[in-house]
Amino acid sequence: MSIDYQSLAVKGVQALSPYQPGKPIDELARELGLDPESIIKLASNENPLGPSPKALAAVKDALGELCRYPDGNGFDLKQALSARYGVKPSQITLGNGSNDVLEVITRCFADQASEVVFSQYAFAVYPLVTQAIGATGVSVPAKDYGHDLDAMANAVTERTKLVFVANPNNPTGTVHGAEAIEAFLDRVPGRVLVVLDEAYCEYLQGEGYVDGLSLLARYPNLIVTRTFSKAWGLASLRAGYSISSSDIANVLNRVRQPFNVDTLALAAATAVLDDENYLQRSREVNAEGMKQLASAFDEMGLDYIPSAGNFIAVDVGEQAGEVNQLLLEQGVIVRPIGGYGMPRHLRVSIGLPEENDRFIEALARALDTVSSAECGKGV
């Protein structure tokens, strides 16, 4: 007797599709017979500088403890975060990347009778975890590819338990300033938790940007999530965290798995927080690369979404799938975002200057090829 095991899964899980990460370099090399050394990956918003020397040294020092379970409470990392951001260790919840924390939050505070509000074109994990637990996701139409905060506030009902706000947003790079975020928080009832996802906040520089941590004292229903995967350069090690009221953190730590951040990740994350030079260089390379790509798109006549993250979404037209395939064949990996409802766009991570140049040249060739093919069809 054949059993349909998918039908045995809970209802929310049955309808899910697996999260699609950026294509790995080795996978593309196998598929197309390319030399892995010739491939550049600008698909997953990773730090192109490589890891911090301080993080590498800390990992090396921790290797002898691989036979031991990690510190389930993450004492050293919490102390470092507490000192850097002026919060209490009791306000911190550690996660296997911030994705882990987002899932823990959803499981703690929403259920099948709940609604969870998020924006159109927002991070794919929000609807994924919402659906997995059987809650009702409320996707609010975007405004200029970004969060329409007024509409999101209006979408809150008696059933709403959580609202996710990504600032800056992935995959569009849009961002709201302090005034807009505070006005939004003023409108959300205290019984509704607001998750301010600041995975890319370290790239924000200048006046007017909001630091979610500065709002925690005024808005006890606020949870701020951050990660070490982007500006801090530790994507492979999976370390993230949330900072909230101690009461909320107490709830989250009841559900969080006790060893969800491993020893190497704890050591590297603790060490990198003390590497201000690395963080500043990451910001500089990102700002320079953003100008480099935006200038190239302007010259090509391509529309793009101004971004506050370490990536940029560019409109390459209705043939985006073909353009992406032609980039892959040239050993350049970027991220199609049709799954986000943006079938004309490719999301491109900011790389080193030479990687950005390589992408620009490959994109120009791909667009020429697609244009020539279209002209040929019309003859």
C-alpha positions as CSV (number, residue, x, y, z in Angstrom):
1,M,0.0,0.0,0.0
2,S,1.4,3.3,-1.1
3,I,1.2,6.1,1.5
4,D,1.1,9.8,0.6
5,Y,3.2,11.1,3.3
6,Q,2.8,14.7,2.1
7,S,-0.9,14.4,3.0
8,L,0.1,13.5,6.6
9,A,1.9,16.8,7.1
10,V,0.0,19.6,8.8
11,K,-2.1,21.7,6.5
12,G,0.1,24.8,6.4
13,V,3.2,22.7,5.5
14,Q,1.4,20.8,2.7
15,A,1.1,23.9,0.6
16,L,4.6,25.2,1.2
17,S,7.4,25.3,-1.4
18,P,10.9,25.1,-0.1
19,Y,12.9,28.3,0.3
20,Q,15.1,28.8,-2.7
21,P,18.6,30.1,-1.7
22,G,21.1,31.6,-4.1
23,K,22.7,29.0,-6.4
24,P,26.0,27.8,-4.9
25,I,29.2,28.1,-7.0
26,D,29.9,24.4,-7.0
27,E,26.4,23.6,-8.2
28,L,26.7,25.9,-11.2
29,A,30.2,24.5,-12.0
30,R,28.8,21.0,-12.1
31,E,25.7,22.0,-14.1
32,L,27.6,23.9,-16.9
33,G,31.1,22.3,-16.6
34,L,32.6,25.6,-15.5
35,D,35.8,26.1,-13.5
36,P,34.6,27.1,-10.0
37,E,37.5,29.6,-9.8
38,S,36.0,31.4,-12.8
39,I,32.6,31.9,-11.2
40,I,31.5,34.9,-9.2
41,K,28.5,34.8,-6.9
42,L,26.5,38.0,-6.4
43,A,23.2,36.3,-5.4
44,S,23.0,36.0,-1.6
45,N,23.9,39.4,-0.2
46,E,27.2,38.1,1.3
47,N,30.1,40.3,2.3
48,P,32.6,40.3,-0.5
49,L,35.6,41.1,1.8
50,G,35.6,37.6,3.3
51,P,35.6,37.1,7.1
52,S,37.2,39.5,9.5
53,P,40.8,38.4,10.6
54,K,39.6,38.7,14.2
55,A,36.7,36.3,13.5
56,L,39.1,33.8,11.8
57,A,41.5,33.9,14.8
58,A,38.6,33.3,17.2
59,V,37.4,30.3,15.2
60,K,40.9,28.8,15.1
61,D,41.2,29.2,18.9
62,A,37.8,27.5,19.4
63,L,38.5,24.5,17.2
64,G,39.8,22.4,20.2
65,E,36.4,22.6,21.8
66,L,34.4,20.9,19.0
67,C,33.8,17.9,21.2
68,R,31.9,20.0,23.6
69,Y,28.4,21.4,23.4
70,P,28.3,25.1,22.8
71,D,27.4,27.5,25.6
72,G,23.6,27.3,25.4
73,N,23.2,30.7,26.9
74,G,25.8,32.4,24.7
75,F,27.2,34.3,27.7
76,D,30.2,35.9,26.0
77,L,28.3,37.0,22.9
78,K,25.4,38.4,24.9
79,Q,27.9,40.4,27.0
80,A,29.5,41.7,23.9
81,L,26.2,42.7,22.4
82,S,25.1,44.2,25.7
83,A,28.3,46.4,25.8
84,R,28.0,47.5,22.2
85,Y,24.4,48.4,22.2
86,G,23.6,49.3,25.8
87,V,21.0,46.7,26.4
88,K,20.7,44.0,29.1
89,P,21.7,40.4,28.4
90,S,18.2,39.4,29.5
91,Q,16.8,41.3,26.5
92,I,18.8,39.2,23.9
93,T,17.7,36.0,22.2
94,L,20.3,34.3,20.1
95,G,19.5,32.4,16.9
96,N,20.9,30.2,14.1
97,G,20.9,33.3,11.9
98,S,18.1,35.8,12.3
99,N,15.9,33.5,10.3
100,D,15.8,31.2,13.3
101,V,14.8,34.0,15.5
102,L,12.0,35.0,13.1
103,E,10.6,31.5,13.2
104,V,10.8,31.3,17.0
105,I,8.9,34.6,17.3
106,T,6.2,33.4,15.1
107,R,5.8,30.1,16.9
108,C,5.7,31.8,20.3
109,F,3.1,34.4,19.5
110,A,0.9,33.3,16.6
111,D,-1.3,30.3,16.0
112,Q,-4.0,29.0,13.6
113,A,-6.5,31.7,14.8
114,S,-4.0,34.5,14.3
115,E,-3.2,36.9,11.5
116,V,0.3,38.0,10.6
117,V,0.8,41.2,8.6
118,F,3.8,41.8,6.2
119,S,4.4,43.7,3.0
120,Q,4.3,42.6,-0.6
121,Y,7.8,42.1,-1.9
122,A,9.1,41.5,1.7
123,F,11.4,38.8,2.9
124,A,10.2,35.3,1.9
125,V,10.6,33.9,5.4
126,Y,7.7,36.0,6.8
127,P,4.9,34.2,4.8
128,L,6.8,30.9,5.0
129,V,6.8,30.7,8.8
130,T,3.3,32.1,9.0
131,Q,1.9,29.4,6.7
132,A,3.9,26.7,8.4
133,I,2.2,27.2,11.7
134,G,-1.2,27.6,10.0
135,A,-1.7,31.3,10.7
136,T,-3.2,33.6,8.2
137,G,-0.8,35.8,6.3
138,V,-2.0,39.3,5.3
139,S,0.2,40.7,2.5
140,V,-0.2,44.4,2.2
141,P,0.4,45.9,-1.3
142,A,3.7,47.7,-1.6
143,K,4.1,51.4,-2.3
144,D,7.0,52.1,-4.7
145,Y,8.3,48.6,-4.0
146,G,8.5,49.4,-0.3
147,H,6.4,49.0,2.8
148,D,3.2,51.1,2.8
149,L,3.2,51.6,6.6
150,D,-0.1,53.4,6.7
151,A,-1.8,50.5,4.9
152,M,-0.1,48.0,7.1
153,A,-1.3,49.8,10.2
154,N,-4.8,49.8,8.7
155,A,-4.5,46.0,8.1
156,V,-4.2,45.3,11.8
157,T,-7.4,43.6,13.2
158,E,-8.4,41.9,16.4
159,R,-6.8,38.7,15.1
160,T,-3.5,40.3,14.3
161,K,-0.7,39.0,16.5
162,L,2.5,40.0,14.6
163,V,3.6,42.6,12.1
164,F,6.9,42.1,10.2
165,V,8.7,45.2,8.9
166,A,12.0,44.8,7.1
167,N,14.1,48.0,7.2
168,P,16.0,48.0,4.9
169,N,13.8,45.6,3.0
170,N,15.0,42.5,1.1
171,P,14.8,42.1,-1.9
172,T,13.9,45.7,-2.8
173,G,16.4,47.7,-0.7
174,T,13.8,50.3,0.3
175,V,14.0,51.9,3.7
176,H,12.0,54.1,6.0
177,G,13.3,56.8,8.2
178,A,12.9,57.3,12.0
179,E,9.8,59.6,11.6
180,A,7.9,57.1,9.5
181,I,8.7,54.1,11.7
182,E,7.8,55.9,14.9
183,A,4.5,57.1,13.4
184,F,3.7,53.5,12.4
185,L,4.5,52.1,15.9
186,D,2.3,54.8,17.4
187,R,-0.6,53.4,15.4
188,V,-0.1,49.7,16.2
189,P,-1.9,48.5,19.4
190,G,0.3,47.4,22.2
191,R,-1.1,43.9,22.1
192,V,0.3,43.4,18.6
193,L,4.1,42.6,18.4
194,V,6.1,44.5,15.7
195,V,9.2,42.7,14.4
196,L,11.6,45.3,13.0
197,D,14.0,43.2,10.9
198,E,17.2,45.1,10.7
199,A,19.4,42.5,8.9
200,Y,21.0,45.3,6.8
201,C,21.0,48.1,9.3
202,E,24.8,48.3,9.5
203,Y,24.9,49.7,6.0
204,L,22.7,52.7,6.9
205,Q,24.8,55.8,7.3
206,G,23.9,59.5,7.6
207,E,21.0,61.4,9.1
208,G,17.4,60.3,9.4
209,Y,17.8,56.6,9.6
210,V,16.2,54.8,12.5
211,D,18.1,52.6,15.0
212,G,15.4,50.2,16.2
213,L,17.1,49.6,19.5
214,S,16.6,53.3,20.4
215,L,12.8,52.7,20.3
216,L,12.6,49.7,22.6
217,A,12.1,51.7,25.7
218,R,9.1,53.6,24.2
219,Y,7.5,50.6,22.4
220,P,7.5,47.5,24.7
221,N,5.8,45.5,21.9
222,L,8.8,46.0,19.6
223,I,11.3,43.2,18.7
224,V,14.4,44.1,16.7
225,T,16.2,41.3,14.8
226,R,19.7,41.5,13.4
227,T,22.3,39.2,11.9
228,F,26.0,38.6,11.6
229,S,25.5,37.3,8.0
230,K,25.7,40.5,6.1
231,A,28.0,43.4,7.1
232,W,29.7,41.3,9.7
233,G,30.7,38.7,7.1
234,L,29.7,35.5,8.9
235,A,27.0,34.1,6.7
236,S,28.3,30.5,6.8
237,L,28.4,30.3,10.6
238,R,24.7,31.3,11.1
239,A,24.5,33.7,14.0
240,G,21.7,36.2,14.6
241,Y,19.8,37.7,17.5
242,S,16.8,39.7,18.6
243,I,16.7,42.4,21.2
244,S,13.4,43.1,22.9
245,S,12.0,43.7,26.4
246,S,13.2,41.1,28.9
247,D,9.7,39.8,29.2
248,I,9.4,39.0,25.5
249,A,13.0,37.5,25.4
250,N,12.0,35.3,28.3
251,V,9.2,33.9,26.2
252,L,11.4,33.4,23.1
253,N,14.1,31.7,25.1
254,R,11.6,29.0,26.2
255,V,11.1,27.9,22.6
256,R,14.6,28.6,21.3
257,Q,16.6,25.4,20.9
258,P,19.3,25.3,23.7
259,F,22.3,24.9,21.4
260,N,21.1,26.7,18.3
261,V,24.3,28.7,17.9
262,D,27.4,26.6,17.6
263,T,30.7,27.2,19.3
264,L,32.5,28.6,16.3
265,A,29.7,31.0,15.5
266,L,29.6,32.2,19.1
267,A,33.4,32.8,19.1
268,A,33.5,34.5,15.7
269,A,30.5,36.8,16.3
270,T,31.9,37.8,19.7
271,A,35.2,38.7,18.1
272,V,34.0,40.5,15.1
273,L,31.9,43.0,17.2
274,D,35.3,44.3,18.2
275,D,36.5,44.8,14.6
276,E,35.4,48.3,13.8
277,N,37.9,48.6,10.9
278,Y,36.3,45.6,9.2
279,L,32.8,47.1,9.6
280,Q,33.9,50.4,8.2
281,R,35.7,48.8,5.3
282,S,32.5,46.8,4.5
283,R,30.5,49.9,4.4
284,E,33.0,51.7,2.2
285,V,33.2,48.8,-0.3
286,N,29.4,48.6,-0.4
287,A,28.9,52.3,-1.0
288,E,31.5,52.4,-3.8
289,G,30.0,49.3,-5.4
290,M,26.5,50.6,-5.2
291,K,27.6,53.7,-7.1
292,Q,29.4,51.5,-9.6
293,L,26.3,49.4,-10.4
294,A,23.9,52.3,-10.4
295,S,26.0,54.3,-12.8
296,A,26.2,51.3,-15.1
297,F,22.5,50.8,-15.1
298,D,22.0,54.5,-15.9
299,E,24.3,54.1,-18.9
300,M,22.4,51.0,-20.0
301,G,19.0,52.8,-19.6
302,L,17.8,50.2,-17.0
303,D,15.4,51.1,-14.2
304,Y,16.5,50.0,-10.7
305,I,15.3,50.4,-7.2
306,P,17.5,52.7,-5.1
307,S,18.8,50.5,-2.3
308,A,19.9,51.0,1.3
309,G,21.2,47.4,1.6
310,N,24.2,45.6,0.1
311,F,22.3,44.7,-3.1
312,I,20.3,46.3,-5.8
313,A,17.2,45.1,-7.8
314,V,17.4,46.0,-11.5
315,D,14.6,45.7,-14.1
316,V,16.0,43.8,-17.1
317,G,12.7,43.3,-18.8
318,E,10.3,40.6,-19.6
319,Q,13.1,38.2,-20.6
320,A,14.7,38.3,-17.1
321,G,14.8,34.5,-17.0
322,E,16.8,34.4,-20.3
323,V,19.1,37.1,-19.1
324,N,19.7,35.2,-15.9
325,Q,20.5,32.0,-17.8
326,L,23.0,33.9,-20.0
327,L,24.7,35.3,-16.9
328,L,25.0,31.8,-15.5
329,E,26.6,30.6,-18.7
330,Q,29.2,33.3,-18.2
331,G,29.8,32.2,-14.7
332,V,28.0,35.1,-13.0
333,I,25.4,34.2,-10.4
334,V,22.7,36.7,-9.4
335,R,19.3,36.3,-7.9
336,P,16.1,36.1,-10.0
337,I,13.2,37.4,-7.8
338,G,10.2,36.2,-9.7
339,G,9.3,34.3,-6.6
340,Y,8.8,37.6,-4.9
341,G,6.3,38.7,-7.6
342,M,9.0,40.7,-9.4
343,P,9.5,38.7,-12.6
344,R,11.3,41.5,-14.5
345,H,14.0,42.1,-11.8
346,L,17.2,40.5,-10.9
347,R,18.7,41.2,-7.4
348,V,22.4,41.8,-7.5
349,S,24.6,41.7,-4.4
350,I,27.4,44.3,-4.3
351,G,30.8,42.7,-4.9
352,L,34.3,43.8,-5.1
353,P,35.1,46.3,-7.8
354,E,36.4,43.7,-10.2
355,E,33.4,41.5,-9.5
356,N,31.0,44.3,-10.2
357,D,32.9,45.0,-13.5
358,R,32.6,41.4,-14.5
359,F,28.8,41.4,-13.8
360,I,28.3,44.7,-15.8
361,E,30.2,43.3,-18.8
362,A,28.3,40.0,-18.6
363,L,24.9,41.8,-18.3
364,A,25.6,43.9,-21.3
365,R,26.4,40.8,-23.4
366,A,23.3,39.1,-22.1
367,L,21.0,42.0,-22.9
368,D,22.6,42.3,-26.4
369,T,22.0,38.6,-27.0
370,V,18.3,38.8,-25.9
371,S,17.8,41.9,-27.9
372,S,19.3,40.4,-31.0
373,A,17.1,37.3,-30.6
374,E,14.0,39.4,-30.3
375,C,14.9,41.4,-33.4
376,G,15.4,38.1,-35.3
377,K,12.0,36.9,-34.3
378,G,10.5,40.1,-35.7
379,V,12.2,39.8,-39.1
